[in-house]
Amino acid sequence: MLSKTLKLVLACSLVGLASSSIAQAKICSQQDAIQAETEASTLPDWDSVYKSFQRFGHCDDGAIAEGYSDTIGRLLAKEWKHFERLPELTRNDKEFRRFVIRHIDETLPSDYLNQIIENANLRCPSNAKPLCGAIVKAAKQGDD
């Protein structure tokens, strides 16, 4: 049995950890939001998307999120030639992988979603099958 004092110390420690996590959450400043919205829909390749995610991922909402969806949809549907870089970037950064998958959504046109499914099914490198499976699943959900 834990003593009341030890329970109190543990509870205070947990509250402190939660508070420090909340304090570390990055706020999207107006300047960040302007920059993120300006670039989100015009990123030319996966390295650019990743750099933008690192700088502005905390601003991923509203028009900014739609811009990221536009870019991710375009890269997966119309510019598959850049795909080989995506598995490398997502292999070491699971949060970036979730970011990419989250942006394969209902805001994308049906023809993009269908092309994404086709690309992921037919043009996926053998070392990226799990990622391609997640992409297909997201695209099918976006097309519902």
C-alpha positions, 0 to 999 in steps of 0.5 A: 500500500502506498502511503498518503504522502507518497500518493500525494507526491505522485499526484502532484508529479503527474499534474506537473508533467501534464502542465509542462506538456501543455506549456510546451505546446506551440502557439500559432502566432499571426505571423506563423499563420500568414506564412503557413497559409501562404506556402501550404498549397504551393509546396513543390515536393515532399522535402518542402512539405516536411520542412513546412510541417516542422515549422508550421505543423502547429498551425494545421487548421482551417485554410492552412489545413486545406492548403496542406491537403491540396498539396498532399493530394496533388503530390500523391495524385499528379506528381507521384514521381516525388513519392520515393522521398515520402517513405524515407521522411515518414519512416523516422517521423511518425507524426509527419506520417500521421500528418500526411495521412490526415490530409488525404481527406474529403476536401480533395476532388474525387478524381484526385482520390481515385488517382491516389488509390491507383498510384498507391496500388499500382506504383508503390515501391516494395519498401513502402507497402504499409504506407501505401496501404494507409494512403489507400485507406485514407483516400477511400474514406475521403471518397465516401 
